[in-house]
Amino acid sequence: MEADSYTLHISTKPPFLEFVSELVNPNVSIIDVIEEDIVNKPVGTGPFVLKSFTPGSKLERCADYWEGASNLDSVILAFNHNYKIS
């Protein structure tokens, strides 16, 4: 894996044809490996910036996003867990 400005080059051995489709999986992300506390201070790529990491976390528009700023000012992360305990 090599980074060149805003371009990330990834090579696999052996060939992995499904790799591109794996990148859109919600469980896949590109993270800043230099950050020491990635759990509480996540740094990634995308059109939004995480301001706090709590239930109902608010993501604010990243004005410097490489494809241009989002049309949305912010989004809120909400998780709906329907657990049945018996």
C-alpha positions in Angstrom: 0.0 0.0 0.0 1.3 3.4 -0.9 -0.1 6.9 -0.6 0.6 9.8 -3.0 -1.1 13.0 -2.1 -4.8 12.1 -2.3 -4.3 8.8 -4.1 -4.0 5.5 -2.4 -2.4 2.6 -4.3 -3.2 -0.9 -3.1 -1.8 -4.1 -4.6 -2.9 -7.6 -3.5 -1.2 -11.0 -3.8 -2.8 -13.1 -5.1 -5.3 -11.3 -7.3 -8.4 -10.4 -5.3 -11.2 -9.5 -7.8 -13.7 -8.7 -5.1 -11.5 -6.1 -3.5 -13.2 -3.1 -5.0 -16.6 -4.2 -3.8 -15.1 -4.8 -0.3 -14.2 -1.1 -0.1 -17.9 -0.1 0.0 -18.6 -2.4 2.9 -19.6 -0.3 6.0 -17.1 -2.3 8.1 -14.1 -1.3 5.9 -12.4 2.1 6.4 -9.1 3.8 5.9 -7.7 5.1 9.2 -4.8 7.2 10.4 -2.4 4.6 11.8 -0.4 7.4 13.5 -3.2 8.2 15.9 -2.5 6.5 19.2 -6.1 6.5 20.5 -8.1 5.5 17.4 -11.0 4.2 19.4 -11.8 7.6 21.0 -10.2 9.8 18.4 -11.1 8.2 15.0 -9.5 9.9 12.0 -10.5 8.7 8.6 -11.5 10.0 5.1 -14.8 11.3 4.0 -17.1 14.3 3.6 -17.7 14.6 7.4 -15.7 15.1 10.5 -16.5 13.4 13.8 -16.6 16.1 16.6 -17.3 13.7 19.5 -17.6 10.0 19.9 -20.7 9.4 22.0 -24.2 7.9 21.4 -25.8 10.2 18.9 -22.5 11.4 17.6 -22.7 14.4 15.3 -20.6 14.5 12.1 -20.0 18.0 10.7 -19.3 18.8 7.1 -15.7 18.7 6.2 -15.1 21.9 4.1 -11.8 20.6 2.8 -13.1 17.3 1.5 -11.3 16.5 -1.8 -14.5 16.1 -3.8 -16.0 19.4 -2.4 -18.1 20.0 0.7 -21.3 18.0 1.2 -24.7 19.6 0.7 -25.6 18.6 4.2 -24.3 20.6 7.2 -24.1 17.6 9.5 -25.4 14.1 10.1 -26.0 12.3 13.4 -25.0 8.6 13.9 -27.8 6.6 15.5 -27.8 2.9 16.2 -30.9 0.9 16.7 -30.3 -2.3 18.5 -33.2 -4.7 18.9 -32.1 -7.3 21.3 -34.3 -10.1 22.6 -33.1 -11.6 25.8 -34.7 -14.9 26.9 
